[in-house]
Amino acid sequence: MNDLAYITLQQALKKYDLVTTGGHAKIVIQNGEVKVDGVVETRRGRKLYGGEKIAYNEKVAIVEHVN
């Protein structure tokens, strides 16, 4: 069992103001418009543990403080 704190990609898009709603996050992720560390990611539930770079719509955020 993995006890490390994480945030999902969908939650991170909202937390870092890359999208305005969870529904919007779902759509852009499923459409392949989001990159994590330079690679297109289509899994909304992708676990991010900190240090990853999220890019969407010419905006970039670095994941930190996931607990």
C-alpha positions as CSV (number, residue, x, y, z in Angstrom):
1,M,0.0,0.0,0.0
2,N,1.4,3.4,-1.0
3,D,0.9,6.0,1.7
4,L,2.5,8.9,-0.1
5,A,0.4,12.0,-0.5
6,Y,-0.8,12.8,-4.0
7,I,-3.2,14.9,-6.0
8,T,-4.9,13.8,-9.2
9,L,-4.3,15.6,-12.5
10,Q,-7.9,16.8,-12.6
11,Q,-7.6,18.3,-9.1
12,A,-4.2,19.9,-9.9
13,L,-5.6,21.7,-13.0
14,K,-8.2,23.4,-10.8
15,K,-5.8,24.0,-7.9
16,Y,-3.3,25.8,-10.1
17,D,-6.0,27.8,-12.0
18,L,-5.2,26.2,-15.3
19,V,-9.0,25.6,-15.8
20,T,-12.0,27.0,-14.0
21,T,-14.1,23.9,-13.3
22,G,-13.7,20.2,-12.8
23,G,-15.8,19.6,-15.9
24,H,-13.5,21.7,-18.0
25,A,-10.5,19.8,-16.6
26,K,-12.1,16.5,-17.5
27,I,-12.7,17.6,-21.1
28,V,-9.3,19.0,-21.8
29,I,-7.6,16.0,-20.3
30,Q,-9.7,13.5,-22.3
31,N,-9.0,15.5,-25.5
32,G,-5.3,15.2,-25.0
33,E,-4.7,18.9,-24.4
34,V,-2.7,18.5,-21.2
35,K,0.9,17.5,-20.8
36,V,2.7,16.2,-17.7
37,D,6.5,16.5,-17.9
38,G,6.2,17.1,-21.6
39,V,4.1,14.0,-22.4
40,V,0.4,14.1,-23.3
41,E,-1.7,12.7,-20.5
42,T,-5.3,11.5,-20.9
43,R,-5.9,10.0,-17.5
44,R,-7.8,12.3,-15.2
45,G,-6.9,10.2,-12.2
46,R,-3.1,10.3,-12.9
47,K,-1.4,10.6,-9.4
48,L,1.0,13.5,-9.0
49,Y,3.3,13.4,-6.0
50,G,5.1,16.7,-6.4
51,G,7.7,18.1,-8.8
52,E,5.7,17.4,-12.0
53,K,5.3,20.1,-14.6
54,I,1.7,20.5,-16.0
55,A,1.2,22.4,-19.2
56,Y,-2.2,23.4,-20.7
57,N,-3.1,26.3,-23.0
58,E,0.3,28.0,-22.8
59,K,0.2,28.0,-19.0
60,V,2.6,25.9,-16.9
61,A,2.4,24.9,-13.2
62,I,4.8,22.9,-11.1
63,V,3.0,20.6,-8.6
64,E,4.0,21.2,-5.0
65,H,2.4,20.8,-1.5
66,V,0.2,17.8,-2.3
67,N,-0.7,16.9,1.3
